[in-house]
């Protein structure tokens, strides 16, 4: 995922320092109050892994302790509800994923408006998604897994981190590309999903590379293929679905930084600048590269447009997948 502002953002990096955040930033820094990052996902998920890798650098860039708080449940609705109900003072923030804009297509009613009840700060980057199976599944590639799904005619199971999540849609997309059917087993987060996938209670799943990388290396899970357009530098041995004869299977996760509605423009700029600095820190860049993530930080204005366009895109995918409103 690339953004038109990437070059401009990088050009400004050398000029960004904590002292350069302006009078508002200096006033904000006078408080020792920690900044709370509420994650609407479980531990061990892709967004959780990314956030914790950047936690220390974010704390330095913001001049405050940064506390990461996981509030998973209902596909992310619980944690996001906490965020939107928070005061717009820059002390409660969140990293969200594709799920944030999928909500309206999956739920009949929401306790918040995913577009109008938040303040976008930046789309930070993207993370690759991997189709994985329990090692006991007799399939080593996309062709063999597709054939197995067809032969089993709906008897095989695929897991997700919750109904209507990006991992649900990505798995359903694979089943659809295979021209087969399978039973969906939703879980309350990535952690429980992976536990049962490794244990063999379910057979197939899709997850962000950071959350399954160690399990693939240990042999606890077998990688079938990625939804990336090209092979990943962080996992060069895993083929793409495109090269395995599924040109229509291209899907990735993305992650964005948001605050509650009404966050003042001066705070948006201060927080955006801090994200730029934090994700340019050498240790964070190294962690992102190892996880296979691509960092491309957008402007707040682009993030607003991106949320709207992605919401429209996923509405079509949810309808095509036949996911019923809950």
C-alpha positions as CSV (number, residue, x, y, z in Angstrom):
1,X,0.0,0.0,0.0
2,X,1.4,3.4,-1.0
3,X,0.3,6.9,-0.4
4,X,0.9,10.0,-2.5
5,X,2.4,11.8,0.6
6,X,5.1,9.3,1.4
7,X,8.0,11.3,-0.2
8,X,6.9,14.5,1.5
9,X,6.6,12.7,4.9
10,X,10.1,11.2,4.6
11,X,11.6,14.5,3.6
12,X,10.3,16.0,6.8
13,X,11.8,13.3,9.1
14,X,15.1,15.0,9.7
15,X,13.4,18.2,10.7
16,X,11.1,16.5,13.2
17,X,12.1,16.6,16.9
18,X,10.2,16.7,20.1
19,X,11.0,20.4,20.4
20,X,9.5,21.0,17.0
21,X,6.0,19.9,17.9
22,X,5.2,23.5,18.8
23,X,3.8,25.3,21.8
24,X,0.8,22.9,22.1
25,X,3.1,19.9,22.1
26,X,5.2,21.5,24.8
27,X,2.2,22.2,27.0
28,X,0.9,18.7,26.5
29,X,4.4,17.3,27.5
30,X,4.2,19.1,30.8
31,X,1.9,16.4,32.1
32,X,3.2,13.0,33.3
33,X,-0.1,11.4,32.4
34,X,0.3,8.2,30.3
35,X,-1.1,7.9,26.8
36,X,-3.5,5.0,26.5
37,X,-3.6,3.1,23.2
38,X,-6.8,1.0,23.2
39,X,-6.5,-1.9,20.8
40,X,-9.8,-3.5,19.7
41,X,-8.0,-6.8,19.2
42,X,-6.6,-9.6,21.3
43,X,-2.9,-10.1,22.1
44,X,-0.9,-11.9,19.5
45,X,-2.9,-10.4,16.6
46,X,-1.1,-8.5,13.8
47,X,-2.0,-5.0,15.0
48,X,-1.1,-5.9,18.6
49,X,2.3,-7.2,17.5
50,X,2.9,-4.0,15.5
51,X,1.8,-1.7,18.2
52,X,3.9,-3.3,20.9
53,X,7.0,-3.2,18.6
54,X,6.5,0.6,18.3
55,X,5.5,1.2,21.9
56,X,8.8,2.4,23.2
57,X,9.5,4.6,20.2
58,X,6.1,6.1,20.4
59,X,6.6,6.9,24.1
60,X,9.9,8.7,23.3
61,X,8.3,10.7,20.4
62,X,5.3,11.7,22.4
63,X,7.2,12.5,25.6
64,X,4.8,10.3,27.7
65,X,4.6,6.7,28.9
66,X,2.5,4.7,26.4
67,X,0.2,2.0,27.8
68,X,-1.2,-0.6,25.4
69,X,-4.6,-1.9,26.5
70,X,-6.3,-4.8,24.6
71,X,-10.1,-4.8,24.5
72,X,-11.1,-7.5,22.0
73,X,-14.6,-8.7,21.3
74,X,-17.4,-8.4,18.8
75,X,-14.9,-8.2,15.9
76,X,-13.3,-5.1,17.5
77,X,-16.5,-3.2,18.4
78,X,-15.9,-3.2,22.2
79,X,-12.5,-1.6,22.1
80,X,-13.5,1.0,19.5
81,X,-16.5,1.9,21.6
82,X,-14.1,2.7,24.4
83,X,-12.1,4.9,22.1
84,X,-15.0,6.9,20.7
85,X,-16.4,7.6,24.2
86,X,-13.1,9.0,25.4
87,X,-12.3,12.7,25.8
88,X,-10.7,14.2,22.7
89,X,-7.6,15.3,24.6
90,X,-4.9,13.2,22.9
91,X,-4.5,10.8,25.8
92,X,-6.7,8.0,24.5
93,X,-5.9,6.7,21.0
94,X,-6.1,3.5,19.0
95,X,-4.6,1.5,16.1
96,X,-7.3,-0.1,14.0
97,X,-7.3,-2.4,11.0
98,X,-9.6,-3.2,8.1
99,X,-12.2,-4.4,10.6
100,X,-13.0,-0.8,11.5
101,X,-14.6,-0.1,8.1
102,X,-16.2,-3.5,7.8
103,X,-18.5,-3.1,10.8
104,X,-21.3,-1.2,9.0
105,X,-21.7,-4.1,6.5
106,X,-21.9,-6.8,9.1
107,X,-23.9,-5.3,12.0
108,X,-27.4,-4.0,11.8
109,X,-26.6,-1.4,14.5
110,X,-23.4,-0.1,16.0
111,X,-22.8,2.0,19.1
112,X,-20.7,4.4,17.0
113,X,-20.2,5.7,13.5
114,X,-16.8,4.4,12.1
115,X,-16.3,7.5,10.1
116,X,-17.9,10.4,11.9
117,X,-17.1,9.4,15.5
118,X,-13.3,9.2,15.1
119,X,-10.5,11.6,14.2
120,X,-8.1,10.0,11.6
121,X,-4.5,10.6,12.3
122,X,-2.7,8.4,9.8
123,X,-2.9,5.2,7.8
124,X,0.4,3.8,9.0
125,X,1.0,0.8,6.8
126,X,0.0,-2.6,5.7
127,X,0.7,-6.2,6.8
128,X,0.6,-9.4,4.7
129,X,-2.0,-12.0,5.2
130,X,-1.2,-15.7,5.0
131,X,-3.4,-18.7,4.4
132,X,-2.3,-21.4,6.9
133,X,-3.4,-24.9,7.8
134,X,-3.0,-27.4,10.6
135,X,0.0,-29.6,9.7
136,X,-2.3,-32.7,9.6
137,X,-4.2,-31.2,6.7
138,X,-3.0,-33.2,3.6
139,X,-2.3,-30.1,1.4
140,X,1.0,-28.3,0.8
141,X,-0.1,-25.6,-1.7
142,X,-3.1,-23.8,-3.0
143,X,-4.0,-26.3,-5.7
144,X,-4.0,-29.2,-3.2
145,X,-6.0,-27.3,-0.6
146,X,-8.6,-26.3,-3.2
147,X,-8.9,-29.9,-4.4
148,X,-9.3,-31.1,-0.8
149,X,-12.0,-28.5,-0.1
150,X,-13.9,-29.6,-3.2
151,X,-13.5,-33.3,-2.3
152,X,-14.8,-32.7,1.2
153,X,-17.8,-30.7,-0.1
154,X,-18.3,-28.4,2.9
155,X,-17.0,-30.7,5.6
156,X,-13.8,-28.8,6.2
157,X,-13.6,-25.9,8.6
158,X,-11.9,-22.5,8.5
159,X,-11.4,-20.3,11.5
160,X,-11.5,-16.5,11.8
161,X,-11.0,-13.9,14.6
162,X,-14.8,-13.1,14.4
163,X,-17.7,-12.8,12.1
164,X,-17.2,-10.2,9.4
165,X,-13.6,-9.5,10.3
166,X,-10.9,-9.1,7.6
167,X,-9.6,-12.6,8.5
168,X,-13.1,-14.0,7.9
169,X,-13.5,-12.2,4.6
170,X,-9.9,-13.2,3.5
171,X,-10.6,-16.9,4.3
172,X,-14.0,-16.8,2.5
173,X,-12.3,-15.2,-0.5
174,X,-9.9,-18.2,-0.7
175,X,-12.8,-20.7,-0.5
176,X,-14.6,-18.8,-3.2
177,X,-11.5,-18.6,-5.4
178,X,-11.2,-22.4,-4.9
179,X,-14.8,-22.8,-6.1
180,X,-15.5,-24.8,-3.0
181,X,-17.4,-24.6,0.3
182,X,-16.3,-24.9,4.0
183,X,-17.7,-24.3,7.4
184,X,-16.8,-21.0,9.2
185,X,-15.9,-21.2,12.9
186,X,-15.6,-17.7,14.4
187,X,-13.5,-17.0,17.5
188,X,-13.2,-14.0,19.8
189,X,-9.8,-12.8,18.6
190,X,-6.7,-14.1,16.8
191,X,-5.2,-15.8,19.9
192,X,-8.0,-18.3,20.5
193,X,-8.3,-18.8,16.8
194,X,-4.6,-19.8,16.5
195,X,-4.8,-22.0,19.6
196,X,-7.5,-24.2,18.1
197,X,-5.9,-24.1,14.6
198,X,-2.7,-25.4,16.0
199,X,-4.6,-27.9,18.2
200,X,-6.4,-29.2,15.1
201,X,-10.0,-28.3,16.3
202,X,-10.2,-26.3,13.0
203,X,-8.2,-26.9,9.8
204,X,-7.7,-23.7,7.9
205,X,-7.3,-20.0,8.7
206,X,-6.0,-16.7,7.4
207,X,-3.8,-14.5,9.7
208,X,-1.4,-11.6,9.5
209,X,2.2,-12.8,9.1
210,X,3.4,-11.2,12.4
211,X,0.9,-13.4,14.3
212,X,1.8,-16.7,12.7
213,X,5.5,-16.3,11.7
214,X,6.8,-18.2,14.7
215,X,4.3,-21.0,14.3
216,X,5.2,-21.4,10.7
217,X,8.9,-21.6,11.5
218,X,8.3,-24.1,14.3
219,X,6.1,-26.3,12.1
220,X,3.0,-25.8,14.3
221,X,1.3,-24.4,11.2
222,X,1.8,-24.9,7.5
223,X,1.8,-21.8,5.2
224,X,-0.2,-22.3,1.9
225,X,0.3,-18.9,0.4
226,X,0.2,-15.1,0.8
227,X,-2.3,-12.6,-0.4
228,X,0.5,-10.3,-1.5
229,X,1.1,-9.4,-5.2
230,X,4.8,-10.5,-4.8
231,X,6.8,-12.7,-2.5
232,X,7.6,-11.2,0.8
233,X,11.2,-10.4,1.8
234,X,10.3,-11.5,5.3
235,X,9.1,-14.9,4.1
236,X,10.6,-15.5,0.7
237,X,9.8,-19.3,0.8
238,X,6.1,-18.7,0.9
239,X,4.6,-18.4,-2.6
240,X,1.8,-16.0,-3.4
241,X,-1.7,-17.1,-4.4
242,X,-1.2,-15.3,-7.6
243,X,1.7,-17.4,-8.7
244,X,-0.2,-20.5,-7.6
245,X,-3.0,-19.9,-10.1
246,X,-5.3,-17.6,-8.1
247,X,-4.9,-14.2,-9.7
248,X,-8.0,-12.9,-7.9
249,X,-6.7,-13.6,-4.4
250,X,-4.9,-10.4,-3.4
251,X,-5.7,-9.1,0.1
252,X,-3.7,-7.4,2.8
253,X,-4.3,-6.0,6.2
254,X,-3.7,-2.4,6.9
255,X,-3.5,-0.4,10.2
256,X,-4.3,3.2,11.0
257,X,-3.9,5.5,14.0
258,X,-7.0,7.3,15.2
259,X,-8.4,9.4,18.1
260,X,-11.9,10.2,19.2
261,X,-14.1,12.7,17.4
262,X,-13.3,16.3,18.0
263,X,-9.5,15.9,18.5
264,X,-8.1,19.4,17.9
265,X,-6.1,20.0,14.7
266,X,-3.0,20.9,16.7
267,X,-3.1,17.6,18.5
268,X,-3.7,15.7,15.3
269,X,-0.5,17.2,13.8
270,X,1.5,16.5,17.0
271,X,0.4,12.9,17.1
272,X,0.9,12.4,13.3
273,X,4.5,13.8,13.6
274,X,5.2,11.5,16.6
275,X,4.0,8.5,14.5
276,X,6.4,9.5,11.7
277,X,9.3,9.8,14.1
278,X,8.5,6.5,16.0
279,X,8.1,4.3,12.9
280,X,11.4,5.7,11.5
281,X,13.3,4.6,14.6
282,X,15.9,2.0,13.6
283,X,14.6,-0.6,16.0
284,X,11.0,-0.2,14.8
285,X,12.0,-0.3,11.1
286,X,13.9,-3.5,11.8
287,X,10.9,-5.0,13.6
288,X,8.5,-4.0,10.8
289,X,10.8,-5.5,8.2
290,X,11.1,-8.8,10.1
291,X,7.3,-9.0,10.4
292,X,6.9,-8.3,6.7
293,X,5.1,-5.0,7.2
294,X,5.2,-2.1,4.8
295,X,5.2,1.4,6.5
296,X,3.8,4.2,4.4
297,X,2.4,6.9,6.6
298,X,-0.4,9.0,5.1
299,X,-1.7,12.5,6.0
300,X,-4.8,12.8,8.2
301,X,-6.7,14.0,5.2
302,X,-5.8,11.0,3.1
303,X,-6.7,8.7,6.0
304,X,-10.2,10.2,6.1
305,X,-10.7,9.5,2.4
306,X,-9.2,6.0,2.7
307,X,-11.6,5.0,5.5
308,X,-14.5,6.0,3.3
309,X,-13.3,4.2,0.2
310,X,-12.4,1.1,2.1
311,X,-15.8,1.0,3.7
312,X,-17.4,1.0,0.3
313,X,-15.1,-1.7,-1.0
314,X,-15.8,-4.1,1.9
315,X,-19.5,-3.6,1.7
316,X,-19.3,-5.2,-1.8
317,X,-17.1,-8.1,-0.5
318,X,-19.4,-8.8,2.5
319,X,-22.4,-8.9,0.1
320,X,-20.6,-11.2,-2.3
321,X,-19.5,-13.5,0.6
322,X,-23.2,-13.8,1.7
323,X,-22.4,-12.7,5.3
324,X,-25.7,-11.9,7.0
325,X,-26.2,-8.9,9.1
326,X,-26.0,-9.5,12.8
